Amino acid sequence: MIIAHAKAILALADADNDPPALVVLDGKVPDGVVPPYVLFYFADSDPSQADGSSLANESARYVVRAIAHCVGGNATAARAVAQRVRARLLDAVPTVAGRQCFPIRREEGREAERDEAPGSLVVDKVDVYRLETLPA
């Protein structure tokens, strides 16, 4: 189930084609790719909330968190990527076959971190988005 949810979120982010087109990556930065870009990782859970189980006591609610690493050559560029990702994801209602999707929410925004290990400055701003769904 995580694959379909991740694909839906990636498709929303990848639909940003304003110049320059937003580079959207899933789990790995290929060799030769330089900032700016957004790198997504995904985590999922099956919460045990009262409204998340069926009468048969089967889990129904599904939660996916999209961890967006918004990377730029400096802090301003990283914030610009984060702003573009936010514009595409926040409050969007994606389509996932067989699921009722709720609007995507932003759970957390972390401060940007500098990384000069690759030999040049890279700034990474991490935002965490949450998508919750139920069976349709």
N, CA and C of each residue as an Amber inpcrd file, in Angstrom:
protein
   408
   0.8170000  -1.1930000   0.0000000   0.0000000   0.0000000   0.0000000
   0.8640000   1.2620000   0.0000000   2.0430000   1.1700000   0.6110000
   2.8930000   2.3620000   0.6690000   3.3220000   2.8050000  -0.7370000
   3.4690000   1.8600000  -1.6540000   3.9110000   2.2160000  -3.0050000
   2.8990000   3.1240000  -3.6870000   1.6190000   2.7660000  -3.6210000
   0.5800000   3.5850000  -4.2600000   0.4950000   4.9650000  -3.6240000
   0.6210000   5.0380000  -2.3140000   0.5590000   6.3350000  -1.6260000
   1.7740000   7.1970000  -1.9770000   2.9500000   6.5770000  -1.9920000
   4.1650000   7.3230000  -2.3390000   4.0860000   7.8350000  -3.7720000
   3.6110000   6.9950000  -4.6930000   3.4790000   7.4250000  -6.0860000
   2.5460000   8.6190000  -6.2150000   1.4570000   8.6140000  -5.4490000
   0.5070000   9.7290000  -5.5060000   1.1530000  11.0300000  -5.0340000
   1.9290000  10.9640000  -3.9640000   2.5960000  12.1570000  -3.4320000
   3.6810000  12.6260000  -4.4000000   4.4690000  11.6910000  -4.9040000
   5.5210000  12.0560000  -5.8570000   4.9250000  12.7030000  -7.1060000
   3.7960000  12.1830000  -7.5730000   3.1600000  12.7550000  -8.7660000
   2.7160000  14.1890000  -8.5190000   2.1930000  14.4690000  -7.3320000
   1.7990000  15.8470000  -7.0150000   3.0080000  16.7770000  -7.0490000
   4.0920000  16.3560000  -6.4020000   5.2960000  17.1980000  -6.3660000
   5.8890000  17.3570000  -7.7620000   5.8800000  16.2820000  -8.5300000
   6.4940000  16.3020000  -9.8550000   5.6760000  17.0990000 -10.8700000
   4.4640000  17.4430000 -10.5250000   3.6170000  18.2380000 -11.4300000
   4.0270000  19.7090000 -11.4510000   4.9690000  20.1050000 -10.5910000
   5.4840000  21.4800000 -10.5900000   6.4850000  21.6040000 -11.7340000
   6.0400000  22.2050000 -12.8190000   6.9070000  22.3620000 -13.9800000
   7.2290000  23.8140000 -14.2830000   7.0020000  24.6980000 -13.3040000
   7.3930000  26.0880000 -13.4990000   8.9040000  26.1330000 -13.6840000
   9.3730000  27.0440000 -14.5170000  10.8270000  27.1010000 -14.7260000
  11.5680000  27.6070000 -13.4930000  12.6640000  27.0270000 -13.1490000
  13.1350000  25.7490000 -13.6590000  12.2960000  24.6160000 -13.0650000
  12.0770000  23.5420000 -13.8230000  11.2680000  22.4170000 -13.3560000
  11.8490000  21.8690000 -12.0510000  10.9590000  21.5440000 -11.1290000
  11.3800000  20.9900000  -9.8450000  11.8820000  19.5630000 -10.0580000
  13.0930000  19.2890000  -9.6130000  13.6530000  17.9450000  -9.7090000
  13.1870000  17.1710000  -8.4800000  12.4160000  16.0970000  -8.7250000
  11.8220000  15.2970000  -7.6530000  12.4710000  13.9240000  -7.6750000
  13.0590000  13.5440000  -6.5350000  13.7740000  12.2710000  -6.4290000
  13.1450000  11.4050000  -5.3460000  13.2150000  10.0980000  -5.5460000
  12.6230000   9.1440000  -4.6180000  13.6970000   8.2460000  -4.0180000
  14.1470000   8.5890000  -2.8130000  15.0330000   7.7190000  -2.0520000
  16.5030000   7.7390000  -2.3740000  16.9000000   8.3420000  -3.4840000
  18.3180000   8.3370000  -3.8530000  18.6080000   9.5080000  -4.7880000
  19.7800000  10.0820000  -4.6060000  20.2420000  11.1320000  -5.5130000
  21.1940000  10.4840000  -6.5090000  20.7980000  10.4110000  -7.7760000
  21.6850000   9.7980000  -8.7750000  22.9760000  10.6000000  -8.9400000
  24.0200000   9.9240000  -9.3680000  25.2900000  10.5940000  -9.6460000
  25.0620000  11.7130000 -10.6540000  25.6990000  12.8320000 -10.4220000
  25.6300000  13.9530000 -11.3490000  24.5110000  14.9350000 -11.0870000
  23.5720000  14.5900000 -10.2110000  22.4810000  15.5220000  -9.9020000
  22.9980000  16.5540000  -8.9040000  22.7730000  17.8050000  -9.2180000
  23.2030000  18.8970000  -8.3360000  21.9750000  19.6840000  -7.8950000
  22.0690000  20.3590000  -6.7470000  20.9340000  21.1530000  -6.2790000
  20.5650000  22.2310000  -7.2890000  19.3390000  22.6760000  -7.2850000
  18.2840000  22.3580000  -6.3170000  17.4990000  21.1070000  -6.7140000
  16.9790000  20.3980000  -5.6790000  16.1100000  19.2520000  -5.8740000
  15.3950000  18.9500000  -4.5590000  14.3670000  18.0970000  -4.6470000
  13.7130000  17.5850000  -3.4460000  13.8520000  16.0700000  -3.4710000
  14.3160000  15.5280000  -2.3620000  14.5240000  14.0950000  -2.2000000
  13.5160000  13.5940000  -1.1750000  12.6600000  12.6520000  -1.5830000
  11.6290000  12.1230000  -0.6920000  12.0110000  10.7670000  -0.1330000
  11.6740000  10.5880000   1.1580000  11.6620000   9.2900000   1.8170000
  10.2570000   9.1220000   2.3790000   9.8230000   7.8720000   2.5530000
   8.4690000   7.6220000   3.0260000   8.4750000   6.6670000   4.2120000
   7.5400000   6.8940000   5.1340000   7.3190000   6.0090000   6.2760000
   5.8100000   5.8330000   6.4130000   5.3950000   4.6800000   6.9120000
   3.9600000   4.4450000   7.0380000   3.6150000   3.8830000   8.4010000
   2.3230000   3.9630000   8.7300000   1.8380000   3.4170000   9.9930000
   0.3610000   3.0650000   9.8520000  -0.0950000   2.2150000  10.7570000
  -1.4930000   1.8190000  10.8460000  -1.9770000   2.1930000  12.2510000
  -2.4080000   3.4320000  12.4350000  -2.7720000   3.8720000  13.7870000
  -3.9450000   3.0820000  14.3530000  -3.9320000   2.9100000  15.6510000
  -4.9990000   2.1680000  16.3180000  -5.9640000   3.1400000  16.9920000
  -6.5050000   4.0520000  16.1890000  -7.4830000   5.0030000  16.7110000
  -8.8590000   4.3620000  16.6770000  -9.7640000   4.8810000  17.4850000
 -11.1120000   4.3300000  17.5520000 -11.7910000   4.3170000  16.1870000
 -11.5630000   5.3510000  15.3880000 -12.2040000   5.4140000  14.0740000
 -11.3410000   4.7920000  12.9850000 -10.2400000   4.1460000  13.3700000
  -9.3450000   3.5620000  12.3870000  -9.4910000   2.0640000  12.2330000
 -10.4510000   1.4600000  12.9390000 -10.6550000   0.0250000  12.8480000
 -12.0750000  -0.2720000  12.4170000 -12.2370000  -1.3800000  11.7290000
 -13.5620000  -1.8070000  11.3070000 -14.2390000  -2.5540000  12.4570000
 -15.4990000  -2.9440000  12.2570000 -16.2080000  -3.7130000  13.2750000
 -15.5440000  -5.0630000  13.5010000 -14.8470000  -5.5450000  12.5090000
 -14.1300000  -6.8150000  12.6360000 -12.7700000  -6.6100000  13.3010000
 -12.5300000  -5.4170000  13.7950000 -11.2830000  -5.0580000  14.4700000
 -10.0830000  -5.1380000  13.5370000 -10.2970000  -4.8410000  12.2510000
  -9.2120000  -4.7860000  11.2840000  -8.8070000  -3.3360000  11.0810000
  -7.5280000  -3.1050000  10.9530000  -7.0570000  -1.7410000  10.7250000
  -7.5890000  -1.2250000   9.3930000  -8.0480000   0.0100000   9.4030000
  -8.5750000   0.6060000   8.1790000  -7.8210000   1.8890000   7.8300000
  -7.5400000   2.7130000   8.8440000  -6.8390000   3.9750000   8.6110000
  -5.3730000   3.6840000   8.3050000  -4.8650000   4.3790000   7.3060000
  -3.4750000   4.1970000   6.8970000  -2.8380000   5.5830000   6.8100000
  -1.6450000   5.7230000   7.3320000  -0.9470000   7.0070000   7.3570000
   0.4190000   6.8560000   6.6970000   0.6930000   7.7600000   5.7690000
   2.0080000   7.8160000   5.1310000   2.6120000   9.1780000   5.4200000
   3.8520000   9.1630000   5.8260000   4.5920000  10.4070000   6.0190000
   5.6200000  10.5270000   4.8950000   5.6070000  11.6840000   4.2580000
   6.5680000  11.9840000   3.1990000   7.5920000  12.9410000   3.7880000
   8.8180000  12.4860000   3.8930000   9.8990000  13.3100000   4.4220000
  10.6010000  13.9330000   3.2250000  10.4260000  15.2440000   3.0800000
  10.9450000  15.9700000   1.9210000  12.2300000  16.6940000   2.3000000
  13.3430000  16.2600000   1.7040000  14.6220000  16.9440000   1.8790000
  14.7350000  17.9560000   0.7400000  14.5430000  19.2160000   1.0670000
  14.5740000  20.3010000   0.0810000  15.9910000  20.8560000   0.0610000
  16.7000000  20.5810000  -1.0200000  18.1410000  20.8220000  -1.0770000
  18.4570000  21.9300000  -2.0710000  19.2930000  22.8580000  -1.6150000
  19.7330000  23.9470000  -2.4740000  21.2090000  24.2260000  -2.2580000
  21.7610000  25.0540000  -3.1130000  23.1650000  25.4360000  -3.0110000
  23.4370000  26.4470000  -1.9080000  22.3670000  27.0070000  -1.3540000
  22.4690000  27.9090000  -0.2040000  21.1230000  27.8900000   0.5120000
  21.0210000  28.5960000   1.6260000  19.7920000  28.5710000   2.4270000
  18.5920000  29.1140000   1.6610000  18.7970000  30.1620000   0.8890000
  17.7020000  30.7470000   0.1200000  17.1720000  29.7460000  -0.8980000
  18.0600000  29.0570000  -1.5720000  17.6490000  28.0690000  -2.5720000
  16.9100000  26.8980000  -1.9260000  17.3610000  26.4500000  -0.7560000
  16.6870000  25.3560000  -0.0530000  15.2790000  25.7800000   0.3610000
  15.1380000  27.0180000   0.8320000  13.8070000  27.5220000   1.2040000
  12.9120000  27.6470000  -0.0150000  13.4750000  28.0250000  -1.1560000
  12.6910000  28.1440000  -2.3850000  12.1560000  26.7770000  -2.8110000
  12.9740000  25.7320000  -2.7070000  12.5070000  24.3840000  -3.0150000
  11.4070000  23.9840000  -2.0390000  11.6110000  24.2520000  -0.7580000
  10.6100000  23.9220000   0.2590000   9.2860000  24.6390000  -0.0140000
   9.3620000  25.8700000  -0.4340000   8.1570000  26.6430000  -0.7400000
   7.3980000  26.0220000  -1.9150000   8.1160000  25.5900000  -2.9280000
   7.4830000  24.9650000  -4.0970000   6.8420000  23.6300000  -3.7260000
   7.5210000  22.8410000  -2.9010000   6.9670000  21.5690000  -2.4620000
   5.7090000  21.8110000  -1.6290000   5.7730000  22.7710000  -0.7340000
   4.6130000  23.1020000   0.1010000   3.4220000  23.5140000  -0.7510000
   3.6570000  24.3060000  -1.7750000   2.5790000  24.7650000  -2.6490000
   1.8980000  23.5970000  -3.3640000   2.6590000  22.5410000  -3.6600000
   2.0930000  21.3840000  -4.3640000   1.4140000  20.3940000  -3.4240000
   1.9080000  20.2520000  -2.1960000   1.4120000  19.1910000  -1.3120000
   0.3930000  19.6470000  -0.2690000   0.6220000  20.7860000   0.3580000
  -0.2240000  21.1790000   1.4850000  -1.6740000  21.3260000   1.0460000
  -2.5540000  20.6210000   1.7270000  -4.0040000  20.6280000   1.4970000
  -4.4260000  19.9360000   0.2110000  -3.4900000  19.3820000  -0.5450000
  -3.8530000  18.6360000  -1.7550000  -4.4990000  17.3070000  -1.3530000
  -5.4310000  16.8510000  -2.1700000  -6.0850000  15.5590000  -1.9470000
  -5.7140000  14.6610000  -3.1360000  -4.7450000  13.7730000  -2.9290000
  -4.3140000  12.9190000  -4.0330000  -5.3380000  11.8170000  -4.3160000
  -5.1030000  11.0940000  -5.3780000  -5.9420000   9.9520000  -5.7270000
  -5.1400000   8.6790000  -5.5200000  -5.6760000   7.7660000  -4.7120000
  -5.0940000   6.4480000  -4.4940000  -6.2210000   5.4470000  -4.7030000
  -6.0520000   4.5490000  -5.6450000  -7.1070000   3.5960000  -5.9850000
  -7.5730000   2.8150000  -4.7570000  -8.8840000   2.7710000  -4.5740000
  -9.4730000   2.0090000  -3.4840000  -9.3950000   2.6690000  -2.1270000
  -8.9560000   3.9250000  -2.0890000  -8.8010000   4.6190000  -0.8020000
  -9.5020000   5.9710000  -0.8350000 -10.0370000   6.3750000   0.2930000
 -10.5700000   7.7330000   0.4800000  -9.4340000   8.5440000   1.0940000
  -8.9690000   9.5580000   0.3700000  -7.8180000  10.3500000   0.8170000
  -8.2850000  11.6350000   1.4980000  -7.5860000  11.9900000   2.5450000
  -7.8060000  13.2520000   3.2300000  -6.7510000  14.2560000   2.7550000
  -6.9790000  15.5410000   2.9630000  -5.9720000  16.5260000   2.5410000
  -4.6190000  16.2710000   3.2090000  -3.5710000  16.4710000   2.4510000
  -2.2110000  16.3300000   2.9810000  -1.9400000  17.4670000   3.9560000
  -1.3440000  17.1280000   5.0660000  -0.9850000  18.1060000   6.1020000
   0.5310000  18.1340000   6.2830000   1.0040000  19.2800000   6.7300000
   2.4390000  19.4210000   7.0350000   2.5810000  19.2650000   8.5330000
   3.3270000  18.2680000   8.9540000   3.4830000  17.9800000  10.3770000
   4.6420000  18.7210000  11.0140000   5.6910000  18.9090000  10.2330000
   6.9130000  19.4480000  10.8350000   7.7730000  20.1220000   9.7820000
   8.4100000  21.1870000  10.1860000   9.4150000  21.8430000   9.3650000
  10.6580000  22.0410000  10.2200000  11.7490000  21.4850000   9.7730000
  12.9980000  21.5860000  10.5410000  13.8750000  22.6890000   9.9690000
  14.7590000  23.1830000  10.7950000  15.6730000  24.2240000  10.3280000
  16.6220000  23.6560000   9.2820000  17.0610000  24.5130000   8.4180000
  17.9840000  24.1020000   7.3630000  19.3390000  23.7480000   7.9750000
  19.9820000  22.7450000   7.3830000  21.3020000  22.3200000   7.8530000
  22.3130000  22.4190000   6.7210000  23.4830000  22.9240000   7.0590000
  24.5790000  23.0600000   6.0930000  25.3580000  21.7550000   6.0270000
  25.8070000  21.4340000   4.8180000  26.6680000  20.2690000   4.6190000
  27.7250000  20.6640000   3.5980000  28.9610000  20.7350000   4.0470000
  30.0540000  21.0860000   3.1450000  30.9270000  19.8790000   2.8240000
  30.4770000  18.6770000   3.2300000  31.2550000  17.4630000   2.9990000
  31.4740000  17.1570000   1.5210000  30.4860000  17.3880000   0.6430000
  30.7310000  17.0510000  -0.7620000  31.7730000  17.9380000  -1.4390000
  32.2760000  18.9400000  -0.7390000  33.2720000  19.8360000  -1.3230000
  32.7160000  21.1950000  -1.6450000  31.4030000  21.3080000  -1.6710000
  30.7670000  22.6040000  -1.8620000  29.5410000  22.6540000  -0.9550000
  29.1000000  23.8370000  -0.6850000  27.9910000  24.0260000   0.2480000
  26.6990000  23.4480000  -0.3200000  26.0200000  22.6590000   0.4850000
  24.6810000  22.1660000   0.2040000  23.8570000  22.4220000   1.4630000
  22.6540000  22.9500000   1.2890000  21.7760000  23.2190000   2.4230000
  20.5280000  22.3540000   2.2680000  20.1660000  21.6500000   3.3460000
  19.0470000  20.7070000   3.3570000  18.0030000  21.1770000   4.3620000
  16.7910000  21.4760000   3.8760000  15.6720000  21.8410000   4.7450000
  14.6680000  20.7020000   4.6720000  14.3340000  20.1310000   5.8220000
  13.4570000  18.9620000   5.8660000  12.0640000  19.3600000   6.3270000
  11.0580000  18.9380000   5.5560000   9.6600000  19.1080000   5.9250000
   9.0020000  17.7370000   5.8890000   8.0860000  17.5030000   6.8300000
   7.3880000  16.2240000   6.9030000   5.9100000  16.4600000   6.6290000
   5.3930000  15.7230000   5.6350000   3.9810000  15.8150000   5.2460000
   3.2930000  14.4970000   5.5770000   1.9860000  14.5920000   5.9200000
   1.2170000  13.4110000   6.3170000  -0.0040000  13.2500000   5.4080000
  -0.1860000  12.0470000   4.8890000  -1.3780000  11.6780000   4.1380000
  -2.0750000  10.5430000   4.8760000  -3.3460000  10.7460000   5.1970000
  -4.1470000   9.7110000   5.8220000  -5.2200000   9.2510000   4.8580000
  -5.4710000   7.9300000   4.8420000  -6.5120000   7.3890000   3.9720000
  -7.3020000   6.3180000   4.7040000  -8.5080000   6.0720000   4.1750000
  -9.3890000   4.9930000   4.6210000  -9.8230000   4.2030000   3.3980000
 -10.3060000   2.9850000   3.5910000 -10.8380000   2.2690000   2.4330000
 -11.9760000   3.0740000   1.8130000 -12.0690000   3.0290000   0.4810000
 -13.1300000   3.7820000  -0.2150000 -14.4640000   3.0840000  -0.0410000
